[in-house]
């Protein structure tokens, strides 16, 4: 496609302008890079000075520049003769064949511009006919007929003249003579027409036409004359000599070469003609040998039987081109491209050293043809551009492309083998040892063995063989006929040596071998996304590379990339056989281990058949078993899976291999997983690493499944390690998951505990370790070995601190309680009920909780003597109850009253007295029983439990002496009741008839129960006994608690009249009263000389006008100022507060202030100021009067009030501000 065509089609050009080196003839000496100009000039001088005709042979190998010499010869000839010598070129290969002579004349004529001349065009190929009109000879033969015709024409013209004249005279009324004169021209015209018709009519002229026929030349003489005519035409145009350059003769078939030379002899003797024949002399001689010659061989003069004698007959001058040195061709190649644009310019700009290296690689030592150099250069340019278009960085790979260009051009058989054997060049250079049979065969075929061949050949060796069987680095040898074996071996050995020399040359220059992606001009997997050429190399070399090296090449690649690579590597393996195939399959299996589950599943169906088909081969790699196992599991090929597992079990696999096998567990179904677990568990005692690694690296769900199925086996192995079993049978039981029997007197080794810690550390190393760590620890909690169990308990905090799921922790607590002593049981209970949403109760949890409640906690309640245990039993019961079903709890509730509480009798039995069970112990046991009962209210109706507890308390009230310890315990039990149960108890106690001295204890129980639910206060009569115990601390506590029931003010004042109560409880009680009731209580307390502290506790919550009026009335009876001051001082212990919606209190204080000011006593004026400030100002309508009275008092005595009081009064607007003088202002007064 031309550049313009490519642009019009919208396609980007691949090969750019300037990429390709022109292979045309040189147009002049300026382009001569092979220094042929001197030779061309010499030939031109011979052409012009020698006497024509002359024939010159120009010998040189194919591609040596003979055609370019033609251009230089032509330039010299035309320059020296001022273009009076015509120079033409004849292409013997293009125009040869059977019609060579005709083609020769036609081609030369065409070059000379005579192609339109029939003599040198179509008349050369076909017979032609022409018609010739010969009137002279016809007139001689027919003169009589011609005279008669003329006479007839005259008579006819005369008759026409007379008729026309008569008609004109008659019509125009003129004289006949005039009419006759005017008609004479018309009569002449008629005469001429008649005469012509008679002379040239078809019938008349038919006899005057003669047909001439010309046949094409056939014999040598005819061709010679025709060519002579051509030469004469040239000479007539001013040329002095015709030079014919015959080119491309050595390209013709052997028969055509000889025929061409023989046919050319027809034209060689033309005067003024010079023939220059350019050809490869070796080709001509070989052609002459193949054409039988009639020349006999003379022993005395053998030269005349040689090809040279034949050539001597044709050519007067024979000139040979000198051979080119290899260095000259390298220089030639560099000169061609160092000024070339396109890809060569890009390479020079990219890296001049790279440019030099590429040119060096493109010219092998054995290449002697400039044309061959151009072929290599152009092949490189095209390959580089195609590589670029396919995403291969050609500049980085330019040296490899150069080597590949040489191999494909010079040694195509080798490049073909590179597809199957990417490392073939390394094998041929002996840098790497060929191992596969195919590689060995190819190396023997193309490699050079340094062995001298014997000169003597056997008779069998002399037998001629078909050339079609010959294999060489350059492909099959092409030659006609049959050759002897020596010739074949010589040719093959030469090609091998040339190949070896070239490979040594590029290796010495550190030029890399072409990788397989360049053979395809596309990286392996390029169309599937494997864009990195290094990855493509790893795929291409997989059959000859160590699998671990292949895996290393793909380090860090995505799973999808690995999937592409695996498919391609398996395809490479399928195309190979023997060790190479197994290497590829092993690489694929190793890469499978690095892939994601989804990608692996996607590719498995495509590659599994090929890989699994080789599983039973002796050389199937052990390292590939994990990947093969994954394929077998995904493909559900159980037979292949069993074969692979059996092979592992029959060997002694390394820890690393077992670990990799463990990583295949995510792909296994249950039956397959069982086989894999067996491999791991069976090696655990000796090699724990793989199992530990599996637990730390497997997906969480897989690791959990593995542990649930194998945990007991592992724990048995730990126990055996810690305490070796007494026999082989016991060991077998341990491996099977049973509990090993320690040997009698066995001493703990510590190995089991150490292994346990390693196991826990492996699980802890996971970032998602919580559920697995819990599962492992849960299994270990059930260890039967004491030393193992102690170690498990020792790491409890370490493990549980890593578990955030409270449900898991609670499950551990239940198992810990079930498998530990009472002390450990209590410590484990602290972990219960930490889940805000509650634990998911399954059958195992339920059974454990029930067992712990009934068999452990329930039984311990009546016999436990440890205070610490008893202290936590209720809490434990509460925690355990949530794990029971409602039916289980209902049964416990029923048994609580009929069994537990009855067994814990309120009165001690003789047996209890005997064993010394104290009342305090019995009380603790009962309290714990109540706590048990309360633990059940979340799962059974609360009222049912509460009724039991209320009845038990009532039974205690009725059964025991209500002394202080008993009452205190009963109060403790009451405190444990709910509001509803407390109300129910209060009702029961109300109907109880107390015995002597039980009124107050019973009142205390009533007060406590009513306090619990907010019931009415106990009647004051029931507290009569308190009057007898005024100094008793307990009585004060009772009174204080009674106040919480909000008794009436009358009842309180009645009690306080006989029983002292603390100020704070009374104040708290007062805060709950109305202002009126609180004022009444305050007045009562003030009247009964209560302490200022008591008055403050009550009055601070607010009093109304009655309290002010109470103080006002007391002032009326006091005349002494100190007594009057005391009245106001006690009033101010309260806070004045009027009932809502009134200002009565403030009005009463204003009236008190006015009354005090009107006494005009300094002391009362000060009291008035104190009251006014305490009240927060004057009541509405009183402010003016109070201000006037204060102003009058101050006018009489300026220093009556302190400055602080004056500021406060001024702020309340109760005094008129005074103006200060300058002196007072300066003094700050």
Buried (B, 14 or more C-beta within 10 A) or exposed (E): EEEEEBEEEEEEBBBBEBBBBEEEBBEBBEBBBBEBBEBBBEBBBBBBEEEBBBBBBBBBBBBBBBBBBBBBBBBBBBEBBEEEBBBBBBBBBEBBBEEBBBBBBBBBBBBBEBEEBEBBBEBBEEEEEEEEEEEEEBEEEBEEEBEEBEEEBBEBBEEBBEEBBBEBBEEEEEEEEEBBEBBEEBBEEBBEEBBEEBBEEEEBEEEBEEEEEEEBBEEEEBBBEBBBBBBEBBBEEEBBBBBBBBBBBBBBBBEBBBBBBEBBBBBBEBEBBBBBBBBBBEBBBBBBBBEEBEEEEEEEEEEEBBBEBBBBEBBBBBBEBEEBEEEBBBBBBBEBBEEBEBBBBBBBEBBEEBBBBBBBBBBBBBBBBBBBBBBBBBBBBBBBBBBBBBEBEBBEBBBBBBBBBBBBBBBEBBBEBBEBBBBBBBBBBEEBEBEBEBBBEBBEBBBBEEEEEEEEBEEEEEEEEEBEEBEBBBBEBEBEEEBBBEBBBEBBBBBBEBBBEBBEBBBEEEBEBBBBBBBBBBBBBBEBEBBBBEBBBBBBBBBBBEBEEBBEBBEEBBBBBBBBBBBBBBBBBBEBEBBBBBBBBBBBBBBBBBBEEEBBBBBBEEBBBBBBEBBEEEEBBEBBBBBBBBBBBBBEBBEBBBBBBEBBEEEEBEBEBBBBBBBBBBBBEEEBBEBBBBBBBBBBBEBBBBBBBBBBBBEEEBBBBBBEBBBBBBBBBBBBBBBBBBEEEBBEBBBEBBBBBBEEEEEBBEBBBBBBEEBBEBBBEBEEBBBBBBBBBBBBBBBBBEBBBEBBBEBBEEBBEBBEBBBBBBBBBBBBBBBBEBEBBBBBBEBBBBBEEEBEBEEEBBEBBBBBBBEBBBEBBEEBEEEEBBEBBBBBBBBBBBBBEEEBBBBBBEBBBEEBBEEBEBEBEEEBEEEEBEBEBBBBBBBBBBBBBBBBBEBBEBBBBBBBBBBBBBEBBEEBEBEEEBBEBBBBBBEBBBEBBBBBBBEBBEEBEBEEEBBBBBBBBBBBBBBBBEBEBBEBEBBBBBEEBEEEEBBBEBBBBBBBBBBEBEBBBBBBEBBEBBBEBBBBBBEEBEBEBBBBBBBBBBEEEBEBBBBBBBBBBBBBBBBBBBBBEBBEEEEEBEEBBEBBEBBBBBEBBBBEEEBBBBBBBBBBBBBBBEBEBBBBBBBBBBBBBBBEBBBEEBBEBBBBBBBEBBEEEEEBBEEEBBEBBBEBBBBEEEEEEEEEEEEEE
